[in-house]
Amino acid sequence: MKYRALRIVATVYRVIGWIIIVIGALGTCASSVAAVAGASYMGQRFGYRGGAGLGVIQAIIIIVIGLLYTGLIGVTLLAIAEGIQVFLDIEENTREIARRIRELPGVTAPSPGTPE
């Protein structure tokens, strides 16, 4: 197997991308719940009139921005991993095609590393 380090890097990017997506989504949901609970608490404790209604608005803003940001970062890392994988697949396919051409009867293809 060639380019082992690139395969490892692609795997690391893929794993980190999924971790960010999962943890980011859970963190965004937890933050939105905390916004509603905090606004409700402020309303009860200090007589704040916005109460849970303002907390819901804050929660919606947190969810939208948090999921967009998390998705952007996570999908970017997954795309980097896929890009590396595409280059590795192209290299493997090119090597396989060259091998098959050399095996054709009556075809004299140059061996790898020799100038034409």
C-alpha positions in Angstrom: 0.0 0.0 0.0 1.5 3.3 -1.1 1.1 6.7 0.6 0.2 5.3 4.0 0.7 8.7 5.7 -1.9 10.3 3.4 -4.4 7.5 4.2 -3.8 8.1 7.9 -4.3 11.9 7.5 -7.5 11.3 5.5 -8.8 9.0 8.3 -7.9 11.5 11.0 -9.7 14.3 9.2 -12.7 12.1 8.7 -12.8 11.1 12.4 -12.3 14.7 13.6 -15.0 15.9 11.2 -17.6 13.5 12.6 -16.6 14.2 16.2 -17.0 18.0 15.6 -20.4 17.4 13.9 -21.7 15.2 16.8 -20.3 17.2 19.7 -21.2 20.5 18.0 -24.8 19.4 17.5 -25.1 18.2 21.1 -23.5 21.3 22.4 -25.8 23.5 20.3 -28.8 21.8 21.7 -27.6 22.0 25.2 -26.8 25.7 24.8 -30.3 26.4 23.5 -31.9 24.6 26.4 -29.7 26.6 28.8 -30.8 29.8 27.1 -34.5 29.0 27.7 -33.8 27.8 31.3 -31.7 30.9 32.0 -34.2 33.3 30.7 -37.0 31.6 32.6 -34.9 31.7 35.8 -34.1 35.4 35.3 -37.8 36.1 34.9 -38.7 34.3 38.1 -35.8 35.5 40.2 -35.6 39.1 39.2 -39.0 39.8 37.8 -37.6 40.1 34.3 -40.6 40.5 31.9 -39.0 38.9 28.9 -39.0 35.5 30.6 -39.1 32.3 28.6 -40.2 34.0 25.4 -36.9 35.8 25.1 -35.2 32.6 25.9 -36.9 30.8 23.1 -35.8 33.5 20.7 -32.2 33.2 22.0 -32.5 29.4 21.7 -33.6 29.7 18.0 -30.7 32.0 17.3 -28.2 29.7 19.0 -29.5 26.6 17.1 -29.4 28.3 13.7 -25.9 29.8 14.1 -24.5 26.8 16.1 -25.7 24.2 13.6 -24.5 26.3 10.6 -21.1 26.8 12.1 -20.8 23.2 13.2 -21.9 21.9 9.9 -19.6 24.2 8.0 -16.5 23.1 9.9 -17.5 19.4 10.1 -18.3 19.1 6.4 -15.2 21.0 5.4 -13.1 18.5 7.3 -15.0 15.6 5.7 -14.4 17.2 2.3 -10.7 17.5 2.9 -10.6 13.8 3.8 -12.6 12.9 0.6 -10.3 15.1 -1.5 -7.2 13.2 -0.2 -9.0 9.9 -0.9 -9.8 11.0 -4.5 -6.1 11.7 -5.2 -5.2 8.3 -3.8 -7.8 6.6 -5.9 -6.6 8.4 -9.0 -3.1 7.2 -8.3 -4.2 3.6 -7.8 -6.3 3.6 -11.0 -3.5 5.1 -13.0 -1.1 2.5 -11.8 -3.6 -0.3 -12.6 -4.2 1.0 -16.1 -0.4 1.2 -16.7 0.0 -2.4 -15.5 -2.8 -3.6 -17.8 -1.4 -1.8 -20.8 2.0 -3.4 -20.2 0.3 -6.8 -20.2 -1.4 -6.4 -23.6 0.1 -8.6 -26.3 2.1 -6.8 -28.9 2.2 -3.5 -26.9 5.6 -2.3 -25.8 4.9 0.3 -23.2 7.8 2.0 -21.4 8.5 0.6 -18.0 7.9 2.9 -15.0 10.7 5.5 -14.6 12.1 5.4 -18.1 11.9 8.5 -20.3 10.0 8.2 -23.6 
